[in-house]
Amino acid sequence: MGMSQSSSNFASFGAFFFTVCLARRGSDLLVSEIDTLRWAVAETRLASPFEVLAWVVLPDHMHAIWRLPEGDTAHARRWTAIKGRFSQAVYAGGQAPELRAKIARGEMGIWQNRQWSHEVTSMVDMQRFLKLCRWAPVNAKLVRMPEDWKFSSFHRQKTCPASRYGSGMAPVRDMTAGQRA
Protein backbone atom coordinates (compact mmCIF):
# COMPACT_ATOMS: atom_id res chain seq x y z
CA MET A 1 0.00 0.00 0.00
CA GLY A 2 1.47 3.35 -1.03
CA MET A 3 1.64 6.34 1.22
CA SER A 4 -0.84 9.07 0.36
CA GLN A 5 0.32 12.62 -0.23
CA SER A 6 -1.14 13.77 3.08
CA SER A 7 0.52 10.90 4.94
CA SER A 8 3.81 11.68 3.25
CA ASN A 9 3.59 15.32 4.33
CA PHE A 10 2.58 14.25 7.82
CA ALA A 11 5.50 11.82 8.13
CA SER A 12 7.94 14.71 7.80
CA PHE A 13 5.91 16.67 10.34
CA GLY A 14 8.07 15.66 13.31
CA ALA A 15 5.33 14.51 15.71
CA PHE A 16 6.00 11.88 18.35
CA PHE A 17 3.83 10.12 20.93
CA PHE A 18 5.32 9.17 24.31
CA THR A 19 4.45 7.24 27.43
CA VAL A 20 6.74 8.02 30.38
CA CYS A 21 6.35 6.16 33.70
CA LEU A 22 7.53 6.48 37.25
CA ALA A 23 9.55 3.55 38.56
CA ARG A 24 7.06 3.08 41.39
CA ARG A 25 3.68 2.27 39.91
CA GLY A 26 0.82 3.41 42.12
CA SER A 27 2.63 6.58 43.19
CA ASP A 28 0.88 9.95 42.87
CA LEU A 29 4.12 11.93 42.58
CA LEU A 30 3.42 13.38 39.12
CA VAL A 31 0.14 15.00 40.14
CA SER A 32 1.23 15.93 43.67
CA GLU A 33 4.28 17.65 42.15
CA ILE A 34 2.55 19.00 39.01
CA ASP A 35 4.02 22.49 39.43
CA THR A 36 7.51 20.98 39.58
CA LEU A 37 6.79 18.94 36.45
CA ARG A 38 5.46 22.02 34.65
CA TRP A 39 8.61 23.91 35.62
CA ALA A 40 10.86 21.08 34.37
CA VAL A 41 9.02 20.98 31.04
CA ALA A 42 9.10 24.78 30.64
CA GLU A 43 12.84 24.96 31.36
CA THR A 44 13.51 22.16 28.90
CA ARG A 45 11.41 23.86 26.22
CA LEU A 46 13.43 27.06 26.66
CA ALA A 47 16.68 25.16 26.08
CA SER A 48 15.37 22.77 23.39
CA PRO A 49 12.06 23.93 21.90
CA PHE A 50 9.18 21.61 21.06
CA GLU A 51 5.47 22.12 20.60
CA VAL A 52 2.98 20.28 22.80
CA LEU A 53 0.11 18.90 20.76
CA ALA A 54 -1.41 16.91 23.64
CA TRP A 55 -0.37 15.97 27.15
CA VAL A 56 -1.99 14.10 30.01
CA VAL A 57 -0.35 13.59 33.40
CA LEU A 58 -1.68 10.71 35.47
CA PRO A 59 -0.53 9.95 39.01
CA ASP A 60 2.29 7.58 38.00
CA HIS A 61 2.75 8.07 34.24
CA MET A 62 2.06 10.48 31.44
CA HIS A 63 1.34 10.51 27.72
CA ALA A 64 2.36 13.31 25.39
CA ILE A 65 2.37 14.20 21.73
CA TRP A 66 5.08 16.64 20.69
CA ARG A 67 6.08 18.27 17.45
CA LEU A 68 9.82 18.89 17.19
CA PRO A 69 11.46 21.49 14.97
CA GLU A 70 11.99 20.35 11.38
CA GLY A 71 14.85 17.88 11.09
CA ASP A 72 15.12 17.47 14.88
CA THR A 73 14.47 14.01 16.34
CA ALA A 74 16.26 14.47 19.69
CA HIS A 75 13.25 13.74 21.86
CA ALA A 76 15.23 11.41 24.14
CA ARG A 77 17.56 14.27 25.08
CA ARG A 78 14.53 16.41 25.99
CA TRP A 79 12.98 13.66 28.12
CA THR A 80 16.31 13.13 29.90
CA ALA A 81 16.38 16.85 30.72
CA ILE A 82 12.75 16.91 31.92
CA LYS A 83 13.24 13.82 34.08
CA GLY A 84 16.52 15.13 35.49
CA ARG A 85 15.14 18.58 36.35
CA PHE A 86 12.03 17.08 37.93
CA SER A 87 14.01 14.54 39.96
CA GLN A 88 16.51 17.10 41.24
CA ALA A 89 13.77 19.53 42.24
CA VAL A 90 11.74 16.83 44.00
CA TYR A 91 14.80 15.64 45.93
CA ALA A 92 15.87 19.21 46.77
CA GLY A 93 12.36 19.93 48.04
CA GLY A 94 12.48 16.98 50.40
CA GLN A 95 9.80 15.03 48.57
CA ALA A 96 9.92 11.25 48.19
CA PRO A 97 12.33 10.58 51.11
CA GLU A 98 11.89 6.81 50.65
CA LEU A 99 13.26 7.19 47.11
CA ARG A 100 16.20 9.27 48.30
CA ALA A 101 17.36 6.41 50.53
CA LYS A 102 17.03 3.89 47.71
CA ILE A 103 18.95 6.12 45.31
CA ALA A 104 21.72 6.53 47.89
CA ARG A 105 21.99 2.73 47.93
CA GLY A 106 21.98 2.67 44.09
CA GLU A 107 18.69 0.79 43.95
CA MET A 108 16.48 3.05 41.86
CA GLY A 109 15.43 6.51 40.77
CA ILE A 110 12.05 8.15 40.29
CA TRP A 111 11.67 7.16 36.63
CA GLN A 112 11.62 3.95 34.67
CA ASN A 113 14.83 3.82 32.66
CA ARG A 114 13.13 4.18 29.29
CA GLN A 115 10.06 5.77 27.82
CA TRP A 116 7.92 4.42 25.02
CA SER A 117 8.00 6.56 21.89
CA HIS A 118 6.36 6.32 18.49
CA GLU A 119 6.77 8.60 15.50
CA VAL A 120 3.35 9.76 14.33
CA THR A 121 3.28 9.05 10.61
CA SER A 122 -0.38 9.30 9.63
CA MET A 123 -3.64 10.95 10.51
CA VAL A 124 -4.82 7.57 11.83
CA ASP A 125 -1.84 7.53 14.22
CA MET A 126 -2.54 11.09 15.34
CA GLN A 127 -6.21 10.44 15.99
CA ARG A 128 -5.46 7.21 17.87
CA PHE A 129 -2.90 8.89 20.13
CA LEU A 130 -5.09 11.95 20.72
CA LYS A 131 -7.87 9.61 21.77
CA LEU A 132 -5.51 7.73 24.08
CA CYS A 133 -4.36 10.99 25.71
CA ARG A 134 -7.89 12.31 26.02
CA TRP A 135 -9.45 9.19 27.54
CA ALA A 136 -6.53 7.98 29.71
CA PRO A 137 -7.89 9.53 32.96
CA VAL A 138 -11.31 7.95 32.31
CA ASN A 139 -9.77 4.56 31.51
CA ALA A 140 -7.74 4.81 34.74
CA LYS A 141 -11.02 5.46 36.61
CA LEU A 142 -9.81 8.84 37.86
CA VAL A 143 -12.74 10.83 36.39
CA ARG A 144 -15.94 10.18 34.47
CA MET A 145 -15.28 12.61 31.60
CA PRO A 146 -11.92 13.58 30.04
CA GLU A 147 -12.45 17.31 30.52
CA ASP A 148 -12.81 16.69 34.28
CA TRP A 149 -9.13 15.72 34.60
CA LYS A 150 -7.26 18.94 35.33
CA PHE A 151 -3.80 17.56 34.48
CA SER A 152 -4.49 17.35 30.77
CA SER A 153 -4.27 19.54 27.71
CA PHE A 154 -7.90 18.55 27.10
CA HIS A 155 -9.09 20.05 30.41
CA ARG A 156 -11.99 22.46 29.88
CA GLN A 157 -12.44 21.33 26.28
CA LYS A 158 -15.77 19.81 25.34
CA THR A 159 -14.66 18.10 22.11
CA CYS A 160 -11.55 16.31 20.94
CA PRO A 161 -9.49 18.55 18.64
CA ALA A 162 -8.64 15.72 16.22
CA SER A 163 -10.70 17.36 13.48
CA ARG A 164 -8.34 20.34 13.62
CA TYR A 165 -5.40 18.17 12.69
CA GLY A 166 -6.21 17.94 8.99
CA SER A 167 -4.48 21.20 8.11
CA GLY A 168 -2.26 23.48 10.10
CA MET A 169 -1.93 21.12 13.09
CA ALA A 170 -3.12 23.65 15.68
CA PRO A 171 -2.09 22.48 19.17
CA VAL A 172 -4.48 21.95 22.04
CA ARG A 173 -4.19 24.11 25.17
CA ASP A 174 -0.76 23.50 26.57
CA MET A 175 -1.04 22.26 30.16
CA THR A 176 2.72 22.62 30.63
CA ALA A 177 2.79 26.40 30.11
CA GLY A 178 2.36 27.17 33.80
CA GLN A 179 -1.39 27.56 34.04
CA ARG A 180 -2.64 26.56 37.44
CA ALA A 181 -5.21 23.82 37.29
C-alpha positions as CSV (number, residue, x, y, z in Angstrom):
1,M,0.0,0.0,0.0
2,G,1.5,3.3,-1.0
3,M,1.6,6.3,1.2
4,S,-0.8,9.1,0.4
5,Q,0.3,12.6,-0.2
6,S,-1.1,13.8,3.1
7,S,0.5,10.9,4.9
8,S,3.8,11.7,3.3
9,N,3.6,15.3,4.3
10,F,2.6,14.3,7.8
11,A,5.5,11.8,8.1
12,S,7.9,14.7,7.8
13,F,5.9,16.7,10.3
14,G,8.1,15.7,13.3
15,A,5.3,14.5,15.7
16,F,6.0,11.9,18.4
17,F,3.8,10.1,20.9
18,F,5.3,9.2,24.3
19,T,4.5,7.2,27.4
20,V,6.7,8.0,30.4
21,C,6.3,6.2,33.7
22,L,7.5,6.5,37.2
23,A,9.5,3.6,38.6
24,R,7.1,3.1,41.4
25,R,3.7,2.3,39.9
26,G,0.8,3.4,42.1
27,S,2.6,6.6,43.2
28,D,0.9,9.9,42.9
29,L,4.1,11.9,42.6
30,L,3.4,13.4,39.1
31,V,0.1,15.0,40.1
32,S,1.2,15.9,43.7
33,E,4.3,17.7,42.1
34,I,2.5,19.0,39.0
35,D,4.0,22.5,39.4
36,T,7.5,21.0,39.6
37,L,6.8,18.9,36.5
38,R,5.5,22.0,34.6
39,W,8.6,23.9,35.6
40,A,10.9,21.1,34.4
41,V,9.0,21.0,31.0
42,A,9.1,24.8,30.6
43,E,12.8,25.0,31.4
44,T,13.5,22.2,28.9
45,R,11.4,23.9,26.2
46,L,13.4,27.1,26.7
47,A,16.7,25.2,26.1
48,S,15.4,22.8,23.4
49,P,12.1,23.9,21.9
50,F,9.2,21.6,21.1
51,E,5.5,22.1,20.6
52,V,3.0,20.3,22.8
53,L,0.1,18.9,20.8
54,A,-1.4,16.9,23.6
55,W,-0.4,16.0,27.2
56,V,-2.0,14.1,30.0
57,V,-0.3,13.6,33.4
58,L,-1.7,10.7,35.5
59,P,-0.5,9.9,39.0
60,D,2.3,7.6,38.0
61,H,2.8,8.1,34.2
62,M,2.1,10.5,31.4
63,H,1.3,10.5,27.7
64,A,2.4,13.3,25.4
65,I,2.4,14.2,21.7
66,W,5.1,16.6,20.7
67,R,6.1,18.3,17.5
68,L,9.8,18.9,17.2
69,P,11.5,21.5,15.0
70,E,12.0,20.4,11.4
71,G,14.9,17.9,11.1
72,D,15.1,17.5,14.9
73,T,14.5,14.0,16.3
74,A,16.3,14.5,19.7
75,H,13.2,13.7,21.9
76,A,15.2,11.4,24.1
77,R,17.6,14.3,25.1
78,R,14.5,16.4,26.0
79,W,13.0,13.7,28.1
80,T,16.3,13.1,29.9
81,A,16.4,16.9,30.7
82,I,12.7,16.9,31.9
83,K,13.2,13.8,34.1
84,G,16.5,15.1,35.5
85,R,15.1,18.6,36.4
86,F,12.0,17.1,37.9
87,S,14.0,14.5,40.0
88,Q,16.5,17.1,41.2
89,A,13.8,19.5,42.2
90,V,11.7,16.8,44.0
91,Y,14.8,15.6,45.9
92,A,15.9,19.2,46.8
93,G,12.4,19.9,48.0
94,G,12.5,17.0,50.4
95,Q,9.8,15.0,48.6
96,A,9.9,11.3,48.2
97,P,12.3,10.6,51.1
98,E,11.9,6.8,50.6
99,L,13.3,7.2,47.1
100,R,16.2,9.3,48.3
101,A,17.4,6.4,50.5
102,K,17.0,3.9,47.7
103,I,19.0,6.1,45.3
104,A,21.7,6.5,47.9
105,R,22.0,2.7,47.9
106,G,22.0,2.7,44.1
107,E,18.7,0.8,44.0
108,M,16.5,3.1,41.9
109,G,15.4,6.5,40.8
110,I,12.0,8.1,40.3
111,W,11.7,7.2,36.6
112,Q,11.6,3.9,34.7
113,N,14.8,3.8,32.7
114,R,13.1,4.2,29.3
115,Q,10.1,5.8,27.8
116,W,7.9,4.4,25.0
117,S,8.0,6.6,21.9
118,H,6.4,6.3,18.5
119,E,6.8,8.6,15.5
120,V,3.4,9.8,14.3
121,T,3.3,9.0,10.6
122,S,-0.4,9.3,9.6
123,M,-3.6,10.9,10.5
124,V,-4.8,7.6,11.8
125,D,-1.8,7.5,14.2
126,M,-2.5,11.1,15.3
127,Q,-6.2,10.4,16.0
128,R,-5.5,7.2,17.9
129,F,-2.9,8.9,20.1
130,L,-5.1,12.0,20.7
131,K,-7.9,9.6,21.8
132,L,-5.5,7.7,24.1
133,C,-4.4,11.0,25.7
134,R,-7.9,12.3,26.0
135,W,-9.4,9.2,27.5
136,A,-6.5,8.0,29.7
137,P,-7.9,9.5,33.0
138,V,-11.3,7.9,32.3
139,N,-9.8,4.6,31.5
140,A,-7.7,4.8,34.7
141,K,-11.0,5.5,36.6
142,L,-9.8,8.8,37.9
143,V,-12.7,10.8,36.4
144,R,-15.9,10.2,34.5
145,M,-15.3,12.6,31.6
146,P,-11.9,13.6,30.0
147,E,-12.4,17.3,30.5
148,D,-12.8,16.7,34.3
149,W,-9.1,15.7,34.6
150,K,-7.3,18.9,35.3
151,F,-3.8,17.6,34.5
152,S,-4.5,17.4,30.8
153,S,-4.3,19.5,27.7
154,F,-7.9,18.5,27.1
155,H,-9.1,20.1,30.4
156,R,-12.0,22.5,29.9
157,Q,-12.4,21.3,26.3
158,K,-15.8,19.8,25.3
159,T,-14.7,18.1,22.1
160,C,-11.5,16.3,20.9
161,P,-9.5,18.6,18.6
162,A,-8.6,15.7,16.2
163,S,-10.7,17.4,13.5
164,R,-8.3,20.3,13.6
165,Y,-5.4,18.2,12.7
166,G,-6.2,17.9,9.0
167,S,-4.5,21.2,8.1
168,G,-2.3,23.5,10.1
169,M,-1.9,21.1,13.1
170,A,-3.1,23.7,15.7
171,P,-2.1,22.5,19.2
172,V,-4.5,21.9,22.0
173,R,-4.2,24.1,25.2
174,D,-0.8,23.5,26.6
175,M,-1.0,22.3,30.2
176,T,2.7,22.6,30.6
177,A,2.8,26.4,30.1
178,G,2.4,27.2,33.8
179,Q,-1.4,27.6,34.0
180,R,-2.6,26.6,37.4
181,A,-5.2,23.8,37.3
